[in-house]
Amino acid sequence: MPRWKPNARQRLVMAALSLFAEQGFDATTVAQIAERAELTRSTFFRHFGDKREILTAGQDVLSRLLAEGIASAPADVTPMAAVAAGLERAAGEMTSFNREVGPLLHAAIEANEELRERDALKSVGLAAVMAEALNARGVGGPTAQVAAELGVLAFKAGFARWTAPGPDPDQDPGDLATYTRAALDELRAAATELR
Amino acid sequence: MPRWKPNARQRLVMAALSLFAEQGFDATTVAQIAERAELTRSTFFRHFGDKREILTAGQDVLSRLLAEGIASAPADVTPMAAVAAGLERAAGEMTSFNREVGPLLHAAIEANEELRERDALKSVGLAAVMAEALNARGVGGPTAQVAAELGVLAFKAGFARWTAPGPDPDQDPGDLATYTRAALDELRAAATELR
């Protein structure tokens, strides 16, 4: 039983993901997604520009949250503390809905070359957005690039651990932020000890 | 005047890049590329699977060289020394042909969304290939990931500086390895000083 009460947007995502899994991304139409979600096509287009956006809209939201978190960190904190603030901001917005659909989204993207390419571009974009947000705080080129890459790696690693199935599916895995924080600490330790 | 004596493959690349710049990637056919290069279509297909491969074949070669360099570094060197060996191996294969076409390839890719997506996937692949080559040397997860990301950033930064137009176009910019080495040192310093 889902732990979240789905709104229209979430119903569209779940309908799309089940159809992609059943019949593939290419064979699925917007009309089918709307029908499965018991909504109209025009409701679909109020939420998404096309079916591809179902799979990539999350990356755009994530970019925005990471940049906002970095921008709103106190001016005197270190680059890594600013990255940590970005991760806290993004992780704080992720709900049990994200935790449940994350692996399904990932599977749908991995199954399709075009989607994998688009996802890769968004992923490269995440690091660029974080590096820009650090530049805007006066953090210089190489430091901003490295800190941003560590931030992206930490978010991905934390998200993967948060969504990994545990031994007891009914056990609450806790907040995503706990996982991204641990991953960032690990990566930062690895970076500072590099020889 | 080109500083390299073009072989068939290089003539195909130059013909394709000039056509992409003149009329766009989508409007250019393999037949046009072969004609401009004064070669046959079958010669084209001996070198490339399709016109898109003209722009991405370099990334595949690069992945292979980086992994080979890491694998062939002495067993007792540090992870960063292994990454440096990967960069030396790849940089050592880059000629003045690569230096001249690099910026043109980059412009053709940037002008087309589909190509940018494919390029991003290849770029994500570079880091994955380097991390795997480090894993095979017994370097653990986070350390391998961070070292691989630094390697990719260093190669890109070094290549960008090597191909950037200088004040005197006839001045020899020297070896790419000089630039990737400097970039890697900078990024490593930034990583170890991260706070």
Interface residues (C-beta under 8 A of the other chain):
Chain A: T78 P79 M80 A81 E114 R116 E117 R118 A120 L121 S123 V124 P142 T143 Q145 V146 A147 E149 L150 L153 E186 L187 R188 A189 A190 A191 T192 E193 L194 R195
Chain B: T78 P79 M80 A81 E114 R116 E117 R118 A120 L121 S123 V124 P142 T143 Q145 V146 A147 E149 L150 L153 E186 L187 R188 A189 A190 A191 T192 E193 L194 R195
